Structure formats: structure tokens, C-alpha cells
Amino acid sequence: MSCFLPLAAAIYWPHLSYSASPALSSSTSAVDDEEHLDYSSGKVTIIPDLKCWEQKLEEANELGQTVVVKFSATWCGPCRNAAPVYAELSLKHSDLVFVSIDVDELPELVTQFDVRATPTFIFMRDKKEIDKLVGGNQEDLQKKFDPYCQCQ
């Protein structure tokens, strides 16, 4: 049974421990594409491995762009509900870089960014975290983008 954070549509999992299984420690994605959340209507890059993560971060850093990272899971209802909104925001805010990370595929990044609930949205600039939103509340998510958008 999932425990929800108060006032946020998120799934909280503090007791979840990660052990490196052969399927998850390989450099290829352990989850088939059809199992990923659907971002087909937007410009969201799904990050399958650490190499892709580093490359995307470096590209954004060189261009001076803000990166929005969505930590989610295929089994997370609030993550699924937030996916179309996230995809829509990626089209509306073309000056930002949108990526999605599955918490089950990249536990190293979950630990690095201290992600304790899904979905969690982290805003980064110069490879550093500058803001964070936990939960899938669509109104809160849309408001969070206002300070970072240069396209309005």
C-alpha cells in the first residue's frame, strides 16, 4: 500500500532500498519503451542511463539552459497523471530542457538528489539543483515554471 504525502499527489517510499541487480546495472534500459510514461506529445527526453544523463546535462550547461528533471515510475499513478502536463509544458517552454528519469532504472540519481517521493521535479542550472517540487499537483507544477520561462 502506498503512503501519500500530505497536500501533494505523490507516492512516498522512504523504506525502499536499492540493490544492484544485473538487469538494472547494465548500460541499456531495463524497461521496454512501451512501459515508459507517455511523453509523445512533447519534447521530453527519457534518460535511460548515466551516460545519457551526463551528456544531456553537459549540452544544457554549454547552452546556459535550465534543465527540468522529472523523477517518476511507471507504477506511480500521480506520475502518469502528470505526464501529459509535463509534455505540454515542454512544448510551451522551449527554452528549457525537459528530461524524465525512472527511479527504478537510475537509483544512483535518486540517491544523489535525495528523491523520496514520486513524482519529484528538480530544476537545475549549471549542473546544480536550484529548485524542487514534490508531487503531481498540476496547478503547482505549472506555477513552478513561471520564474524560469523566458518565452512569455
C-alpha positions as CSV (number, residue, x, y, z in Angstrom):
1,M,0.0,0.0,0.0
2,S,1.3,3.4,-0.9
3,C,1.6,6.3,1.5
4,F,0.7,9.7,0.2
5,L,2.4,12.9,1.2
6,P,0.1,15.5,2.8
7,L,-1.2,18.1,0.4
8,A,0.7,16.6,-2.5
9,A,-0.2,14.0,-5.1
10,A,2.9,11.9,-4.7
11,I,3.9,8.4,-3.6
12,Y,6.3,8.3,-0.7
13,W,8.8,5.4,-0.3
14,P,11.4,6.1,2.3
15,H,12.0,2.4,3.1
16,L,12.7,1.4,-0.5
17,S,16.2,0.0,-0.7
18,Y,18.1,-0.4,-4.0
19,S,20.3,-3.3,-4.7
20,A,22.1,-3.5,-8.0
21,S,20.5,-6.3,-10.0
22,P,22.1,-7.4,-13.3
23,A,19.2,-6.0,-15.3
24,L,19.4,-2.6,-13.7
25,S,23.1,-2.2,-13.6
26,S,23.6,-2.6,-17.4
27,S,24.1,0.4,-19.6
28,T,20.9,-0.4,-21.5
29,S,17.4,0.4,-20.3
30,A,15.8,-2.4,-18.3
31,V,12.3,-1.2,-19.2
32,D,10.9,-1.5,-22.6
33,D,9.8,1.7,-24.3
34,E,6.1,0.9,-24.1
35,E,6.5,0.7,-20.3
36,H,7.7,4.3,-20.0
37,L,5.3,7.1,-19.3
38,D,3.9,8.6,-22.5
39,Y,5.5,12.0,-23.4
40,S,5.0,11.6,-27.1
41,S,3.1,14.8,-27.4
42,G,6.0,16.8,-26.0
43,K,9.8,17.3,-26.1
44,V,10.8,15.3,-23.1
45,T,14.0,13.2,-23.2
46,I,13.8,9.9,-21.4
47,I,17.2,9.3,-19.7
48,P,18.0,5.5,-19.8
49,D,21.5,5.6,-18.3
50,L,24.1,7.7,-16.6
51,K,26.0,8.3,-19.9
52,C,22.9,9.9,-21.4
53,W,22.3,11.9,-18.2
54,E,25.8,13.4,-18.2
55,Q,25.6,14.2,-22.0
56,K,22.3,16.0,-21.6
57,L,23.5,17.9,-18.6
58,E,26.6,19.0,-20.4
59,E,24.7,20.1,-23.5
60,A,22.3,22.2,-21.4
61,N,25.2,23.7,-19.4
62,E,27.1,24.7,-22.6
63,L,23.9,26.5,-23.8
64,G,23.1,28.1,-20.5
65,Q,19.8,26.3,-20.3
66,T,17.8,25.3,-17.3
67,V,17.1,21.6,-17.0
68,V,13.8,20.3,-15.6
69,V,14.2,16.7,-14.3
70,K,11.1,14.6,-13.6
71,F,11.8,11.6,-11.3
72,S,8.9,9.2,-11.8
73,A,8.0,5.5,-12.0
74,T,5.8,3.5,-14.4
75,W,3.8,2.1,-11.5
76,C,3.1,5.6,-10.0
77,G,-0.4,6.9,-10.6
78,P,0.4,10.6,-9.9
79,C,3.4,10.3,-12.2
80,R,1.1,9.0,-15.0
81,N,-1.3,11.8,-14.4
82,A,1.4,14.4,-14.5
83,A,3.0,13.1,-17.7
84,P,0.7,14.9,-20.2
85,V,1.1,18.2,-18.3
86,Y,4.8,17.8,-18.3
87,A,4.8,17.0,-22.0
88,E,2.6,20.1,-22.7
89,L,5.0,22.3,-20.6
90,S,7.9,21.1,-22.6
91,L,6.3,22.5,-25.7
92,K,5.2,25.7,-24.1
93,H,8.7,26.4,-22.5
94,S,11.0,25.5,-25.4
95,D,13.9,27.4,-23.7
96,L,14.1,24.8,-21.0
97,V,15.4,21.2,-21.3
98,F,12.9,18.5,-20.1
99,V,14.1,15.1,-19.1
100,S,12.5,12.2,-17.3
101,I,14.2,9.6,-15.1
102,D,12.6,6.4,-14.0
103,V,13.5,5.9,-10.3
104,D,13.8,2.1,-10.8
105,E,16.3,2.4,-13.6
106,L,18.7,5.0,-12.2
107,P,18.8,4.6,-8.4
108,E,22.1,6.4,-8.3
109,L,20.5,9.6,-9.3
110,V,17.6,9.0,-6.9
111,T,20.2,8.9,-4.1
112,Q,22.2,11.8,-5.4
113,F,19.2,14.1,-5.5
114,D,17.6,12.7,-2.3
115,V,14.3,11.8,-4.1
116,R,11.9,10.4,-1.6
117,A,8.6,10.6,-3.4
118,T,7.3,10.4,-7.0
119,P,6.9,12.5,-8.9
120,T,9.6,14.9,-8.0
121,F,10.6,17.7,-10.3
122,I,14.1,19.2,-9.9
123,F,15.2,22.4,-11.7
124,M,18.9,22.7,-12.5
125,R,21.2,25.3,-13.8
126,D,25.0,25.0,-14.3
127,K,24.6,21.3,-13.2
128,K,23.3,22.4,-9.8
129,E,19.9,22.0,-8.2
130,I,18.2,25.4,-7.9
131,D,14.6,24.4,-7.2
132,K,12.4,21.4,-6.4
133,L,8.7,20.4,-6.4
134,V,7.5,17.2,-4.9
135,G,4.1,15.9,-6.0
136,G,2.0,15.8,-9.1
137,N,-0.4,18.8,-8.4
138,Q,-0.9,20.2,-11.9
139,E,-1.5,23.8,-10.8
140,D,1.6,23.8,-8.6
141,L,3.6,22.3,-11.4
142,Q,2.5,25.0,-13.9
143,K,3.2,27.8,-11.4
144,K,6.7,26.5,-10.7
145,F,7.7,27.3,-14.3
146,D,7.0,31.0,-14.2
147,P,10.4,32.1,-12.8
148,Y,12.3,30.0,-15.3
149,C,10.5,30.9,-18.5
150,Q,11.9,33.4,-20.9
151,C,9.3,32.8,-23.6
152,Q,6.3,34.6,-22.2
